[in-house]
Amino acid sequence: MSTVERRDSIESTAEGVWLLIDVKVKPDMIQATRQRLHAALIEIRAFDGCRSATLLVNQDDVNNLLIVERWVSRAHFERYRAWRADRGDHDRLAATLDRAGVRYRGVTRLTVAAHGY
C-alpha cells in the first residue's frame, strides 16, 4: 500500500519545481528520523536536478517536519522520487510516521512587491 499522497498538479515553471513534503513523525521515532533525513539531504542535494533541499521543524510541534525542495524540472524530481522508491526509502520513512503518509505539494513561488499584498 502506498503511503505517499501525490498531486498530479506538480508542474515545472521557469523557476523549476518547488515541493513541500509534510510529515508527522511518531514521537518515539523523531530523533532517528531527523538524523536519517539530515543524512538524506546530502543525497538529495547531490542528485541531478536538485537546486536546494531544506529540512524545517514546526516550532509548535517538533514531530512535524517539512522538507522544502527545489528542482530544475518535474522530470528531475520524478527520477529522484523513483530512485528513492526503488531503494525502499519511502517504506522506511512510512514506518516512522504518526499519520497516514507523506503529503507532496507542488507550489509556485509568488513574488510580491515590498509592502504589497
Residue pairs with C-beta under 8 A, 6 or more apart in sequence:
2 101
3 90
3 91
3 93
3 94
3 97
3 100
3 101
3 102
4 90
4 94
4 101
4 102
4 104
5 101
5 102
5 103
5 104
6 104
7 104
7 105
7 106
9 106
10 17
10 19
10 74
10 77
10 104
10 105
10 106
11 17
11 74
11 106
11 108
12 73
12 74
12 75
13 108
15 70
15 108
15 109
16 51
16 70
16 71
16 72
16 73
17 70
17 71
17 72
17 73
17 74
17 76
17 77
17 106
18 68
18 69
18 70
18 71
18 106
18 107
18 108
18 109
19 67
19 68
19 69
19 70
19 71
19 77
19 104
19 105
19 106
19 107
20 66
20 67
20 68
20 103
20 104
20 105
20 107
21 66
21 67
21 68
21 69
21 102
21 103
21 104
21 105
22 64
22 65
22 66
22 102
22 103
22 105
23 64
23 65
23 66
23 67
23 93
23 97
23 102
23 103
24 61
24 63
24 64
24 65
24 97
24 98
24 99
25 33
25 34
25 63
25 64
25 65
25 96
25 97
25 98
26 63
26 96
26 97
26 98
27 63
27 98
29 96
30 62
30 63
32 96
33 65
33 93
33 96
34 55
34 57
34 65
36 92
36 93
37 55
37 65
37 67
38 55
40 89
41 53
41 54
41 55
44 50
44 53
44 69
44 80
45 52
45 53
47 76
47 80
47 83
48 76
48 79
48 80
49 71
49 72
49 73
49 75
49 76
49 77
49 79
49 80
50 69
50 70
50 71
50 72
50 76
50 80
51 70
51 71
51 72
52 68
52 69
52 70
53 67
53 68
53 69
53 70
54 67
54 68
54 69
55 65
55 66
55 67
56 65
56 66
56 67
56 68
57 64
57 65
57 66
58 64
58 65
58 66
63 98
69 77
71 77
71 80
74 106
84 90
90 102
93 102
94 101
94 102
